[in-house]
């Protein structure tokens, strides 16, 4: 019984984590710079394409700190994007 309950708790946690992540996934509405700080003068790390998927980690004013869903062989990136360019699916 304890093994069953532990397994169930693990599955429930995985479902919860997936739901949390889905709620915070957004797509970009246009091309935006991924920056190293939450302001327009911050260094651009890369330019993100329209409809690229990002996960919002935290928000500061008009900026969101995001994790970029990489394409096939690209590394995972994190940085700041302007919140006005984020839309739900």
C-alpha angles and dihedrals in degrees: 000000000000091000090051092050092047091050092048091050090052092051092047090051091051091050090047092050092049091049091049091050093047091052090056099042113110137173127227116246095204141356110304136176117245101220136195092231140029098261140076094250093056117113115273111237094187142325117260122213129234113274092020111145121237134174115225110227099174141346130226116181109301092348133084126204104221143182111224118225101232126227116239103297103010121113121249110267132199129190147112128298132178108265093221088073096057123096134174118248 
